[in-house]
């Protein structure tokens, strides 16, 4: 993030369900993490949810895949989605 000028006064969007190191990397450069909700069917952020979180201070988005699965709907008990 330092290489692209992200630092104090800037926000970085991350999923609300993420590993603590993701937020720590943002804090380490002096930026502010902006947590956005996840889509409950994928446990990942969606383009709609990220767009709702963007502000004038947003400098970047760090998408985090849950369990290495990008946009795969979760299976509910009984095999339904």
C-alpha distances in whole Angstrom, upper triangle without the diagonal:
4,5,5,6,5,8,11,13,11,11,10,13,14,17,19,21,18,17,17,14,12,12,12,8,8,11,10,7,10,9,12,12,15,17,19,22,23,26,28,30,27,25,22,20,22,21,24,22,19,20,22,19,17,18,18,15,13,9,9,11,10,14,16,19,22,24,22,24,23,25,28,31,32,35,38,41,43,41,40,37
4,5,5,5,7,10,13,12,13,12,16,17,21,23,24,21,20,19,16,15,15,14,10,10,11,10,7,10,10,13,15,17,20,22,26,26,29,32,33,30,28,25,24,26,25,27,25,22,23,25,22,20,20,19,16,15,11,12,14,14,18,19,23,25,27,26,28,27,29,32,34,36,39,41,44,47,45,44,41
4,6,8,10,14,16,14,15,14,17,19,22,25,26,23,22,22,18,17,17,17,13,13,15,13,10,13,13,17,18,20,22,24,27,28,31,33,34,31,29,26,25,26,25,28,27,23,24,26,23,21,21,20,18,16,13,12,15,15,19,20,23,26,28,26,28,27,29,32,35,36,40,42,45,48,45,45,41
4,6,9,13,14,12,13,12,15,17,21,24,25,22,23,22,19,17,17,17,14,13,15,14,11,13,12,15,16,18,21,22,25,26,29,32,33,30,28,25,23,24,22,25,24,20,21,23,21,18,18,17,15,13,9,10,13,14,17,20,23,26,28,26,28,26,28,31,33,35,39,41,44,47,44,43,40
4,6,10,11,9,12,12,15,18,21,24,26,23,23,22,20,17,17,17,14,12,14,13,9,11,10,14,15,17,20,22,26,27,30,33,34,31,30,26,24,25,24,26,25,21,21,23,20,18,17,15,13,12,9,11,14,15,19,21,25,28,30,28,30,28,30,33,35,37,41,43,46,49,46,45,42
4,7,9,6,8,8,12,14,18,20,22,20,20,19,17,14,14,14,11,9,11,11,7,8,7,10,12,14,17,19,22,24,27,30,31,29,27,23,21,23,21,23,22,18,19,20,17,15,15,14,10,10,7,8,11,13,16,19,22,25,27,26,28,26,27,31,33,34,38,40,43,46,44,42,39
4,6,6,8,10,13,15,19,20,23,20,20,18,17,15,13,13,11,8,9,9,5,5,5,8,11,13,17,19,23,25,28,31,33,30,28,25,23,25,24,25,23,20,21,22,18,16,15,14,11,11,9,11,14,15,18,20,24,26,29,28,30,28,30,33,35,36,39,41,44,47,45,44,41
4,6,8,11,14,17,20,21,23,22,22,19,18,17,14,14,13,10,9,10,7,5,5,7,11,13,17,20,23,25,29,31,34,32,29,26,24,26,25,26,24,21,22,22,18,17,15,14,10,11,11,13,16,17,21,22,26,28,31,30,32,30,32,35,36,37,41,42,45,48,47,45,42
4,7,10,13,16,20,20,23,22,23,21,20,18,15,16,15,12,11,13,10,8,6,7,11,12,16,18,22,24,28,30,33,31,29,26,23,25,24,24,22,19,19,19,16,14,12,10,7,9,10,12,15,17,20,23,26,28,31,31,32,30,31,34,36,37,40,41,45,48,46,44,41
4,7,10,13,17,18,21,19,20,19,18,16,14,15,13,10,11,13,10,8,5,6,9,10,13,16,19,22,25,28,30,28,26,23,20,21,20,21,19,16,16,17,13,11,10,9,5,6,6,9,11,14,17,19,23,25,28,28,29,27,27,31,32,33,37,39,42,45,43,41,38
4,7,10,13,14,17,16,18,16,16,13,11,13,12,8,10,13,11,9,6,5,6,6,10,12,16,18,21,24,26,24,22,19,16,18,17,18,15,12,13,14,10,9,8,9,6,5,6,7,9,11,14,16,20,22,25,25,25,23,24,28,29,30,34,35,38,41,39,38,34
4,6,10,12,15,13,15,14,14,10,9,11,10,7,10,12,11,11,7,6,5,6,8,10,14,15,19,21,23,21,19,16,14,15,15,16,14,11,12,13,10,9,10,11,9,6,6,5,6,7,10,13,16,18,22,21,22,20,21,24,26,27,30,32,35,38,36,35,31
4,7,9,12,11,14,14,14,10,10,13,12,9,12,15,14,14,10,9,6,5,6,7,10,12,15,18,20,18,15,13,10,12,12,13,10,7,10,11,7,8,10,12,10,7,8,6,5,6,8,10,14,16,19,19,19,17,18,21,22,23,27,29,32,35,33,31,28
4,6,8,7,10,11,11,8,8,11,11,9,12,15,15,15,12,10,7,6,5,6,9,10,13,15,17,15,13,10,8,11,12,14,11,9,12,12,10,11,13,16,14,11,12,9,6,5,6,7,11,12,16,16,16,15,16,19,20,21,24,26,29,32,30,29,25
4,5,6,9,11,12,9,10,13,14,13,15,18,18,19,16,13,10,8,5,5,6,6,10,12,14,12,9,7,6,9,12,13,9,9,12,12,10,13,15,19,17,14,15,12,9,8,7,7,9,10,13,14,14,13,13,16,17,17,21,22,25,28,27,25,22
4,6,9,10,13,11,10,13,15,14,15,18,19,19,16,14,10,9,5,5,5,7,10,11,14,13,10,9,9,12,14,15,11,11,15,14,11,14,17,20,18,16,17,15,12,11,10,10,12,11,15,16,16,16,16,18,18,18,21,22,25,28,27,25,22
4,7,9,12,10,11,14,15,15,17,19,21,21,19,16,13,12,8,9,8,7,10,10,13,11,8,8,9,13,16,16,13,13,17,17,15,18,20,23,22,19,20,17,14,12,10,8,10,8,11,13,14,14,14,16,16,15,18,19,22,25,24,23,20
4,6,8,7,8,11,12,13,14,16,18,19,17,15,11,12,9,10,11,10,13,14,16,13,10,9,10,14,17,18,15,14,18,18,16,18,20,23,21,18,19,16,13,10,9,6,8,8,11,12,13,14,15,17,18,17,20,22,24,28,26,26,23
4,5,6,7,9,11,12,14,15,17,18,17,16,13,14,12,14,14,14,17,17,19,16,13,13,14,18,20,22,19,18,21,22,19,21,23,25,23,20,20,17,15,12,11,8,10,9,11,13,15,16,18,19,20,20,23,24,26,29,28,28,25
4,5,5,6,9,10,11,12,15,16,15,14,11,13,12,15,16,16,19,20,22,20,16,16,16,20,22,24,20,19,23,23,19,21,23,25,22,20,20,17,16,13,14,11,14,13,15,16,19,19,21,23,24,23,26,27,29,33,32,31,29
4,5,5,6,9,10,10,13,14,14,14,12,14,14,16,18,18,21,22,24,21,18,17,17,21,23,24,22,20,23,24,20,21,23,25,22,19,18,16,15,12,13,11,14,14,15,16,19,19,22,24,25,25,28,29,31,35,33,33,31
4,5,5,7,9,10,12,13,12,12,9,11,11,13,15,15,19,20,22,19,16,14,14,18,19,21,18,16,19,20,17,18,20,21,19,16,15,13,11,8,10,8,12,13,15,15,17,17,19,22,23,23,27,28,31,34,32,32,29
4,5,5,6,9,10,11,10,9,6,9,9,12,15,16,19,21,23,21,17,16,15,19,20,21,18,16,19,19,16,17,18,20,17,15,14,13,12,10,12,11,14,15,18,18,20,20,22,24,25,25,28,30,32,36,34,34,30
4,5,5,6,9,10,10,10,9,12,13,16,18,19,23,24,26,24,21,19,19,22,23,25,22,20,23,23,19,20,21,22,19,17,16,15,14,12,15,14,17,18,20,20,23,23,25,27,28,28,31,33,35,38,37,37,34
4,6,5,7,9,9,10,9,13,14,17,19,20,23,25,27,24,21,19,19,22,22,24,22,19,22,23,19,19,20,21,17,16,14,13,13,11,13,13,17,18,20,20,22,22,24,27,28,29,32,34,36,39,38,37,34
4,5,6,7,5,6,6,10,11,15,18,19,22,24,27,24,21,19,18,20,21,22,20,17,19,20,16,16,16,17,14,12,11,10,11,10,13,14,17,19,21,21,23,22,24,27,28,29,32,34,37,40,38,37,34
4,5,5,5,6,7,11,13,16,19,21,25,26,29,26,23,21,20,23,24,25,22,19,22,22,18,18,18,19,15,14,14,13,14,13,16,17,20,21,24,24,26,25,27,30,31,31,35,36,39,42,40,40,37
4,5,8,10,11,14,16,20,23,24,27,29,31,29,26,24,23,26,26,28,25,22,24,25,21,21,21,21,17,17,15,15,16,15,18,18,21,23,25,25,27,27,29,31,33,33,37,38,41,44,42,42,39
4,6,9,11,14,17,20,23,24,28,30,32,29,27,24,23,25,25,27,24,21,23,24,20,19,19,19,15,14,12,13,15,14,18,19,22,24,26,26,28,27,29,32,34,34,38,40,42,45,44,43,40
4,7,10,13,16,19,22,24,28,30,33,30,27,25,23,26,25,27,24,21,23,23,19,18,17,17,13,13,12,14,15,16,19,20,24,26,28,28,30,29,30,33,35,35,39,40,43,46,45,44,40
4,7,10,13,16,19,21,25,27,30,27,25,22,20,22,22,23,20,17,19,19,15,14,14,14,10,10,9,10,12,13,16,18,22,23,26,26,27,26,27,30,32,33,36,38,40,44,42,41,37
4,6,10,13,16,19,22,24,27,25,22,20,18,20,20,21,18,15,17,17,13,13,12,13,9,9,10,11,12,12,15,17,21,22,25,25,26,25,26,29,30,30,34,35,38,41,40,38,35
4,6,10,13,15,19,21,23,21,19,16,15,17,18,18,15,13,15,15,11,12,12,14,11,10,10,10,10,10,12,13,17,18,21,22,23,21,22,25,26,27,30,31,34,37,36,35,31
4,6,10,13,16,19,21,20,17,15,12,15,15,15,12,10,12,11,7,9,10,12,10,8,11,10,9,10,12,13,17,18,21,22,22,20,21,24,24,25,29,30,33,36,34,33,29
4,7,9,13,15,18,17,14,12,10,13,14,14,10,9,12,11,8,11,12,15,14,12,14,12,10,10,11,12,15,15,19,20,20,18,18,21,21,22,25,26,29,32,31,29,26
4,7,10,12,15,14,12,10,7,10,11,10,7,7,10,8,6,9,12,16,15,12,14,13,10,11,10,11,14,14,18,19,18,16,16,19,19,19,23,24,27,30,29,27,23
4,7,9,12,11,9,8,7,9,11,10,7,8,11,10,9,13,15,19,18,16,18,16,13,13,12,12,13,13,17,18,17,15,14,17,16,16,20,20,24,26,25,23,20
4,6,9,8,6,5,5,7,10,10,7,9,12,12,12,15,18,21,21,18,20,17,14,13,10,10,11,10,14,15,13,12,11,13,12,13,16,17,21,23,22,20,17
4,5,6,5,6,6,7,10,10,8,11,13,13,14,17,20,24,24,21,22,19,16,15,12,12,12,11,14,15,13,11,9,11,9,11,14,15,18,21,19,17,13
4,6,5,8,9,10,14,13,12,14,17,16,17,20,23,27,27,24,25,23,19,18,15,14,13,11,14,16,13,13,10,11,9,8,11,12,15,18,17,15,11
4,6,8,10,10,14,14,13,16,18,18,19,22,25,29,29,26,27,24,20,19,16,15,13,11,14,15,12,11,8,8,5,6,9,10,13,15,14,12,8
4,5,8,9,13,13,13,14,17,18,18,21,24,28,27,24,25,21,18,16,13,12,9,8,10,11,8,7,5,6,5,6,10,12,15,18,15,14,10
4,7,9,13,14,12,14,17,17,17,19,23,26,25,22,23,20,16,14,11,10,8,6,9,11,9,9,8,9,8,8,12,13,16,19,18,16,13
4,7,10,12,10,10,14,15,14,17,20,23,22,19,20,16,13,11,8,7,6,6,10,10,9,7,7,9,10,11,15,16,20,22,20,19,16
4,7,8,6,7,10,11,11,13,16,20,19,16,17,14,10,10,7,8,9,10,13,13,12,9,9,12,12,14,18,19,23,25,23,22,18
4,5,5,6,9,10,11,13,16,20,20,16,18,15,11,12,9,11,11,13,16,15,13,10,8,12,12,15,18,20,24,26,23,21,17
4,6,5,6,9,10,11,15,17,18,15,16,13,11,12,10,13,14,16,19,18,16,13,11,15,15,18,22,24,27,29,27,24,21
4,6,5,6,9,10,14,17,18,15,17,15,13,15,13,16,16,18,21,21,18,15,13,16,16,19,22,24,27,29,27,24,21
4,5,5,7,9,13,16,17,14,16,14,12,13,12,14,15,16,20,20,18,15,13,16,16,18,22,23,26,29,27,24,21
4,5,5,7,10,13,14,11,12,11,8,10,9,12,14,16,20,19,18,15,14,18,18,20,24,25,29,31,29,27,23
4,5,5,9,12,13,11,13,12,10,13,13,16,18,20,23,23,21,18,17,20,21,23,26,28,32,34,32,29,25
4,6,8,12,13,11,14,14,12,15,15,17,19,21,24,24,23,20,18,22,21,23,27,28,31,33,32,29,26
4,6,10,11,9,12,11,10,12,13,15,18,19,23,23,22,20,19,22,22,24,27,28,32,34,33,31,27
4,7,8,6,9,9,9,12,14,17,19,21,25,25,24,21,21,24,25,27,30,31,35,37,36,33,30
4,5,5,9,11,12,15,17,20,23,25,28,28,27,25,24,28,28,30,34,35,38,41,39,37,33
4,6,8,11,13,17,19,22,25,28,31,30,30,27,27,31,32,34,37,38,42,44,43,40,37
4,6,9,12,15,18,20,24,26,29,29,29,27,27,31,31,33,37,38,41,44,42,40,37
4,6,8,11,14,17,20,23,26,25,25,23,23,27,28,30,34,35,38,41,39,37,34
4,7,10,13,16,20,23,26,25,25,23,23,27,29,31,34,36,40,42,40,38,35
4,7,10,13,16,19,22,21,21,19,20,24,25,27,31,33,36,39,37,35,32
4,6,10,13,16,19,18,18,15,16,20,22,23,27,29,33,35,33,31,28
4,6,10,13,15,14,15,13,15,18,20,22,25,27,31,33,31,30,27
4,7,10,13,11,12,10,11,15,17,18,22,24,27,30,27,26,23
4,6,9,9,10,9,11,13,15,16,20,22,25,28,26,25,22
4,6,5,6,6,8,10,13,13,17,19,22,25,22,22,19
4,5,6,7,9,10,11,11,14,16,19,22,20,20,17
4,5,9,11,11,12,11,14,16,18,21,19,20,17
4,6,10,10,13,13,15,18,21,23,20,21,18
4,6,6,9,10,13,16,18,20,18,18,15
4,6,9,11,14,17,20,22,19,19,15
4,6,9,12,15,19,20,17,16,13
4,6,9,12,16,17,14,13,10
4,7,9,13,14,12,10,7
4,6,10,12,10,9,6
4,7,8,6,6,5
4,6,6,5,6
4,6,7,9
4,6,9
4,7
4
